[in-house]
Amino acid sequence: MPTPIVVSEVSKSFTMHLRDGIRLPVVENVSFAIRAGQCAVLGGPSGVGKSSILKMLYGNYAVDAGQIIVSHRGQLVDLATATPRTVLAVRRDTIGYVSQFLRTVPRVSALDVVAEPLVSLGEPRETAQARAGELLARLNLPERLWSLPPATFSGGEQQRVNIARGFITPHPVLLLDEPTASLDASNREVVVEMIAGKKRDGVALLGIFHDADVREAVADTIIDVTQFAPGKIAA
């Protein structure tokens, strides 16, 4: 599908139950589309709602209003109204996600953490582990660490595992929440190259990048989230 994800008039608010049910609007009338092979970047200051938009697209946050249409297994699915079972299927097959933080099962090796999403798609474990090793090597994670649980790693090492895990699958849509925040310059450049490779493969990417150099290197278009501020009238 040329445009695998379309966001239309989406709004989100939070209800503060411990403060007499006060409703805090986050974003309103969020609308954009991402083409296959394009990297769109969410722009705007901290607190404007960029991460909330990513989390709505991944199904972590409920949507107050609007539609999030994704092409999934040849059908159009509205994530705003999809069942939990459908959301899980979309995550497995269609939308990948690289968060700021690595959450893993204790005592599972870094190699298996990275390989697991590919195994869940039916790849033989040996094949998935081989691909995981290629990505970890590309991201300059020493081979002596591959058999260790990532909980013992530094922040930058954990983030490299996180990136490898997110990039290992052939998801047609990939969400990136500050993937380079904990990386040094050489590994940031590796991630920029990996994003370029995903674009060549026809993946639609949506990301948040606070590093201006990385943002400039990867962005085909920048979506200014301040235009979706509550109460703001779209031009």
Buried (B, 14 or more C-beta within 10 A) or exposed (E): BEEBBBBBEBBBBEEEEEEEEEEEBBBBBBBBBBBBBBBBBBBBEEEBBBBBBBBBBBBBBEBBBBBBBBBBEEEEBBBBEBEEEBBEBBBBBBBBBBBBEBEBEEEBBBBBBBBBBBBEEEBEEEEBBBBBBEBBEBBBBEEEBBEBBBBEBEEBBBBBBBBBBBBBBBBBBBBBBBBBBBBEEEBBBBBBEBBEEBBEEBBBBBBBBEBEEBBEBBBEEBBEBEBBBBEEEEE
